[in-house]
Amino acid sequence: MVNQIQMGWFSRGFLIILITLVLGDGFIANGIASSVTYDSKALVIDGQRRILFSGSIHYPRRPPGVWPEIIRKSKEGGLDVIETYVFWNYHEPERGQYYFEGRFDLVKFIKVVQEAGLYVHLRIGPYACAEWNYGGFPMWLHFIPGVQFRTTNKQFQEAMASFITKIVNLMKDENLFASQGGPIILAQIENEYGNVEWAYGIGGALYVKWAASTAVALNTTVPWVMCSQEDAPDPIINTCNGFYCDTFTPNSPAKPKMWTEGYTGWFLSFGSAIPFRPVEDLAFSVARFFETGGTFQNYYMYFGGTNFGRTAGGPLIATSYDYDAPIDEYGFFRQPKWNHLKDLHKSIKLCEKYLVNSDPNYISFGTNLEGHVYNDSAGCAAFLANTDHTSDANISFNGNAYFLPAWSVSILPDCKTVVFNTAKVVSQKTLGDSSHEPKVSSQFSLATSPWKWYHEKVGTSDNYSFTAPDLLEQINTTKDASDYLWYSTSINVDEVIAPKEQKEVYIHIKSLGHAALLFVNKALAGFGYGNHDDASFAIDQLITLNQGNNSLEILSLMIGLQNYGPWFDIAPAGIYSVIVDGFMEYMQDKSSGDWTYQVGTDGEYLELNKLKQENSPLWASGTNLPINQSLIWYKTSFTAPEGTGPLALNLSSMGKGQAWVNGESIGRYWPSYLSPATGCSESCDYRGPYDSNKCLKACGQPAQTLYHVPRSWVNPGQNVLVLHEELGGDPSKITVLTKTGQEICAQVSEIDPLQVGSWKPRTVSKPMSPSIELSCEQGWHIVSVGFASFGTPKGQCGKFSHGTCNADGVLPIVQKACLGRVSCSVTVSSLKFEDPCPGVTKSLVVEALCSE
């Protein structure tokens, strides 16, 4: 039996579709506070305990011109707080020399958040992880004599204290802490150190205490947190990071239950399938957290963005940092994730006064069935949960019957009415996995002028090379000035070989990571590479040698410095063993002896990626474009598609390398590295615990083929694209895409909850009905409604068809209501049209197209 109020949403007889415009609604937040403290329940802002929703947005992963748009969309989604790391390696690239400009203008970013009326959680660290190069540590730190990172070490502690003091003072100088009228209500010291503390022994435990006391002594006047740190000393709040944090308990009854990283998906690495997280499971995890006493929750990431340049961490972190976040890499809403979470936030905010002022009463309804009820003198709120992985259930609560799908939570802000269930997604969906689907994108051939090219020299140059004994470790040699390190030597064949014949031998190369090209006598002879989980690899290759000296060159490639793990800062890379094996009678261990080295490639020293070299005579041209060749630079010019939205380069025809547009690096590309052919499924069951390998797509395909080009980086006229291709590809097939619209759809059943925004406490039950709400991105409107049906439609978004039960005349009514509008709402109730199939549960489905 279903709750009487739920049954009241529809009744047998007649049907009417009521049309209303969707008006923007927001959460009360002004980004201003004069005092921030905490107690056992929650953060206390200006004397008021608060339920706070937060989202991670990293300022360097998006150009400043679009920060306001991303922040606006975050606020519309129901966030109260924006959380960001501070990136030490780019703010202090050389010791004592600071940089806070462009994408790294931290103060500007915080002020943009403040202007939007949101708070800030500043994660100063200074260790970030974040799949960011070297975890955010500057490379110069590695070369301080005697330094040891993240432990009781004077050299490290002095440098760390200096930087965090610099950041705190900068915030104070700009009046950005809450007590100064600013938006910063929280600060974080260190980051997930508890996960690796065991590796540092007593030095680690002492380091935690030192970091905490150093932070508190800076007198920020806002609380400090340490995430994933059970031994965080008072008054530091220890917080939870993870896919689920409902069972987390802080280390003191005086501290609130806080969740600083709730993963909306997972990061992408080259050679891996694309991970995603169903919104039903994400919403379930968040609802469970608040059900069990949580009061501060942060999405990591709410907007992921792009790893421009060489900012991506390692090993092999991809350029896209989309993270399956509610706002995608290009800044578009990911639906239904964004809207479903928005409704979740509204639902929980309806319960706020009960959650922050009372403790829950636990109720068991049977195996894997439970409830938490929050009471005060004015009323109560309840969360009803089914944690079973497979079985739906019906329960009775307060004299009413409730249906609970498996792995779901229902939220009842009045202990009576279900306003939200985590497994019932009634929000609109956007068709397609990508931000640039063919039906809603314009794709253009790239070059508007002939391609030019430059053949990279194989091996070292006298101007930039040096000789050293034995094989050198790569990071200590390059100091991360380049991804590339040349290893050069020669192999002497002193035996007599007949004319025009060659000697075949095996060469065995071992590397600690991340990839390498092998050249014998200047010709490409092999390629090897690792993966994110294990960057080491070997090249075992049959090669041919001539009589006398033969040149042997290895170009070792880095794909991001390691960013996580115990002692990750000293994790080595590069070639460590080279053995030439001529079937017993001939063997040379080349691991010892002199090698000639060069940091970086010829083209890097010539600065071919810079605009100043656009018209350099170094660039060759001709009618026959060389393709599928290793170590070659390409250059062309193109006209950007019209519009104001972001662009994407389709680099699926290329191998591996780096790309620049007008001198700005859009990152590393590697579409020739395919993910494993198995492990994906077209659909992923959200029920049951999630991990980063549970839901995968694009098996047997590149991890990334589209590369983000911010609109602010291109000119109205000609733009210069430069590619450094390492393996071989065909640049003539590169295309540029821009998104021109989006296909949207929505489906609502007569037994689904009402739109949460329409719920109000009532003393008398009034029949109401759920609705479909459609909304376009800013600047677009609904240009067509291709399908609308009320009855028993079949299929899924983009492929719906009428079922055996279908009401007549629905499509023209929806078209009249929605065409030409940015948003509209279609509400269903029982007044006008005759019910097409009495006694049958019916659904309303609409498919529409948004465009300019």
HULINZI-V638170 format. One record per pair of residues at least 12 apart in sequence whose C-alpha atoms are under 7 Angstrom apart, sorted by the first residue. I is the first residue (numbers start at 0). GAP is how many residues later the second one is. Records with the same first field share a line. If there is no record, write none. Layout:
I=GAP, GAP
This chain:
0=400
1=399, 400
2=397, 398, 399
4=760
5=745
7=759, 760
8=741, 758, 759, 760, 761
9=740, 759, 819, 820
10=819
11=823, 826, 827
12=817, 821, 822
13=816, 817, 818, 819, 820, 821
14=814, 815, 816, 817, 818, 819, 820
15=812, 813, 814, 815, 816, 817
16=809, 810, 811, 812
17=808, 809, 810
18=798, 806, 807, 808
19=804, 805, 806
20=802, 803, 804
21=801, 802, 803
25=50, 52
26=51
28=51, 88, 89
29=87, 88
30=83, 86, 87, 88, 152
31=146, 149, 150, 151
32=12, 13, 145, 146, 148, 150
33=12, 144, 145, 146, 147
34=143, 144
35=149, 186
36=185, 186
38=215, 216, 217
39=213, 214, 215, 216
40=215, 315
41=214, 253, 314
48=307
49=306
50=244, 245, 301
51=28, 243, 244, 245
52=26, 27, 28, 243, 244, 245
53=25, 26, 27, 28, 29, 243, 244, 245
54=24, 26, 27, 28, 243, 244, 245, 246, 247
55=26, 27, 28, 242, 243, 244, 245, 246, 247
56=25, 26, 27, 244, 245, 246, 247
57=26, 27
58=44, 45, 50
59=43, 44
60=244, 245, 246, 247
61=41, 243, 244
62=40
63=38, 39
67=44
69=261
70=42, 45
71=44
76=261, 262, 265
77=264, 267
79=38, 39
80=37, 38, 39, 40
81=37, 38, 39
82=37, 38, 39
83=37, 38, 39
84=37, 38, 39, 43
85=37, 38, 40
86=41, 49
87=38, 48, 49, 50
88=47, 48, 49
92=45
93=46
94=45
113=69
117=65
118=64, 65, 66
119=63, 64, 65, 66
120=63, 64, 65, 66
121=62, 64, 65, 66
122=64, 65, 66
123=40, 63, 64, 65
124=63, 64, 65, 66
125=38, 64
126=63, 64
127=63
128=434, 435
130=181, 182, 183, 186, 432
131=179, 180, 181, 431
132=178, 179, 180, 181, 427, 428, 429, 430
133=179, 427, 428, 429, 435
134=178, 428, 429
138=340
150=49, 52, 53, 56
151=51, 52, 54, 55
176=43
178=42
184=37
185=36, 37, 38
186=36, 37, 38
187=36, 37, 38
188=22, 26, 35, 36, 37
189=36
190=35, 36
191=35, 36, 37
192=35, 36
193=34, 35, 36
194=33
195=369, 370
198=367
208=24
211=21, 24
223=12, 13
224=12, 13, 14
225=12, 13
226=12, 13, 14, 33
227=12, 13
229=21
236=18
237=12, 13
238=19, 20, 21
239=18, 19, 20
240=18, 19, 20, 21
241=19, 20, 21
242=19, 20
243=41
244=14, 44
245=42, 43, 46
256=36, 37, 38
257=36, 37, 38, 39
258=37, 38, 39
259=37, 38
260=37, 38, 39
261=36, 37, 38
262=36, 37, 38
263=13, 18, 35, 36, 37, 59, 60, 61
264=12, 58, 59, 60
265=57, 58, 426
266=54, 56
267=49, 50, 53
268=47, 48, 49, 263, 434
269=46, 47, 48, 400, 403, 433
270=260, 402, 403, 404, 431, 432
271=403, 404, 431
272=402, 423, 424, 425, 426, 430
273=422, 423, 424, 429
274=417, 418, 420, 421, 422
275=48, 419, 420
276=47, 418
277=408
278=58
279=142, 143, 406
280=405, 406
282=58, 139
283=124, 125, 138
286=122
290=81, 92
300=22, 24
301=23, 24, 25
302=22, 23, 24, 25, 26
303=17, 18, 19, 21, 24, 25
304=15, 16, 17, 24, 25
305=13, 14, 15, 23
306=12, 13, 14, 360
307=357, 358, 359
308=356, 357, 358
309=250, 357
311=248
312=247, 248, 249, 250
313=245, 246, 247, 248, 249
314=199, 217, 220, 244, 245, 246, 247
315=215, 216, 243, 244
316=243
318=348, 349
325=12
329=316
334=93, 94, 95
335=91, 92, 93, 94
338=88
339=85, 87
342=413
343=76
345=410
346=64, 72, 73, 409
349=63
350=30, 62
353=20, 21, 22, 26, 27
354=19
357=16, 17, 18
358=15
359=12, 13, 14
360=12, 13
364=30
367=18, 19, 20
368=16, 17, 18
369=14, 15, 16
370=12, 13, 14
371=12
378=35
379=33, 34, 35
380=31, 32, 33, 34
381=29, 30, 31, 33
382=26, 27, 28, 29
383=25, 26, 27
384=23, 24, 25
385=18, 19, 20, 21, 22, 23
386=19, 20, 21
387=18, 19
388=17, 18, 298, 299
389=16, 297
390=15
391=12, 13, 14
392=12
404=18
405=281
406=280, 281
407=13, 14, 15
408=12, 13
409=12
417=335
418=334, 335, 337
419=333, 336
425=320, 321, 322
426=319
427=316, 317, 318, 345, 346
428=315, 316, 317
429=312, 313, 314, 315
430=312, 313, 366, 367
435=301, 302, 303
439=299, 300, 301, 302
440=296, 297, 298, 299, 300
441=295, 296, 297, 298
442=292, 293, 294, 295
443=291, 292, 293
444=289, 290, 291
445=192, 288, 289, 290
446=189, 190, 191
447=189, 190, 191
448=187, 188
449=186
450=170, 183, 184, 185
451=167, 168, 169, 182, 183, 184
452=166, 167, 168, 179, 180, 181, 182
453=164, 165, 166, 178, 179, 180
454=176, 177, 178
455=146, 147, 175, 176
456=145
457=64
458=27, 29, 94
459=26, 137, 138
463=134
464=131, 132, 133
465=130, 131, 132
466=127, 128, 129, 130
467=126, 127, 128
468=123, 124, 125, 126
469=121, 122, 123, 124, 125
470=104, 105, 120, 121, 124
472=99, 100, 101
473=99, 100
474=97, 98
477=121
481=117, 118
482=74, 75, 76, 117
483=71, 72, 73, 74, 115, 116, 117
484=70, 71, 72, 112, 113, 114, 115
485=67, 68, 69, 70, 111, 112, 113
486=66, 67, 68, 108, 109, 110
487=64, 65, 66, 107, 108, 109
488=62, 63, 64, 106, 107
489=59, 60, 61, 62
490=58, 59, 60, 61
491=56, 57, 58
492=53, 54, 55, 56
493=53, 54
494=52
495=51
496=50
501=42, 43, 44
502=41, 42, 43
503=38, 39, 40, 41
504=37, 38, 39, 75, 76, 77
505=34, 35, 36, 37, 74, 75, 76
506=33, 34, 35, 36, 72, 73, 74
507=31, 32, 33, 70, 71, 72
508=29, 30, 31, 68, 69, 70
509=27, 28, 29, 65, 66, 67, 68
510=25, 26, 27, 63, 64, 65
511=23, 24, 25, 60, 61, 62, 63
512=17, 22, 23, 24, 45, 60, 61
513=15, 16, 21, 22, 43, 44, 45, 59
514=13, 14, 15, 41, 42, 43
515=12, 13, 38, 39, 40, 41
516=37, 38, 39
517=35, 36, 37
518=33, 34, 35
519=31, 32, 33
520=29, 30, 31
524=18
525=15
526=12
555=18
575=15
576=14
577=12, 13
578=12
608=51, 54, 113
609=53
610=51, 52
626=101, 102, 103
627=100, 101, 102
628=98, 99, 100
629=95, 96, 97, 98
630=94, 95, 96
631=92, 93, 94
632=90, 91, 92
633=88, 89, 90
634=86, 87, 88
635=84, 85, 86
636=81, 82, 83, 84
637=80, 81, 82
638=78, 79, 80
639=74, 76
640=97
643=67
644=66, 93, 94
645=63, 64, 65, 92
646=61, 62, 63, 64, 89, 90, 91
647=58, 59, 60, 61, 88, 89, 90
648=57, 58, 59, 86, 87, 88
649=55, 56, 57, 84, 85, 86
650=54, 55, 83
651=19, 53
652=76, 77, 78, 80, 81
653=17, 74, 75, 76, 77
654=15, 16, 17, 70, 72, 73, 74
655=13, 14, 15, 16, 69, 70, 71
656=12, 13, 67, 68, 69
657=65, 66, 67
658=63, 64, 65
659=61, 62, 63
660=58, 59, 60, 61
661=57, 58, 59
665=42, 43
670=31, 32, 33, 34
671=30
672=29
673=26, 27, 28, 29
674=24, 25, 26, 27, 28
675=23, 24
676=22, 23
677=21
678=17, 20
679=15, 16, 17, 19
680=15, 16
739=111
740=109, 110, 111
741=107, 108, 109
742=105, 106, 107
743=103, 104, 105
744=52, 101, 102, 103
745=26, 99, 100, 101
746=25, 96, 97, 98, 99
747=23, 24, 95, 96, 97
748=93, 94, 95
749=20, 91, 92, 93
751=18
752=17
753=15, 16, 17
754=15, 16
767=61
768=58, 59, 60
769=57, 58
770=54, 55, 56, 57
771=53, 54, 55
772=51, 52, 53
773=49, 50, 51
774=47, 48, 49
775=46, 47, 74
778=73
779=42, 70, 71, 72
780=39, 40, 41, 69, 70, 71
781=36, 37, 38, 39, 40, 66, 67, 68, 69
782=36, 37, 66, 67, 68
783=35, 64, 65
784=30, 62, 63, 64
785=61, 62
786=24, 59, 60
787=22, 23, 57, 58, 59
788=13, 17, 18, 21, 22, 55, 56, 57
789=16, 17, 20, 52, 53, 54, 55
790=12, 14, 15, 16, 45, 51, 52, 53
791=12, 13, 14, 50, 51
804=31, 32
805=30
806=29
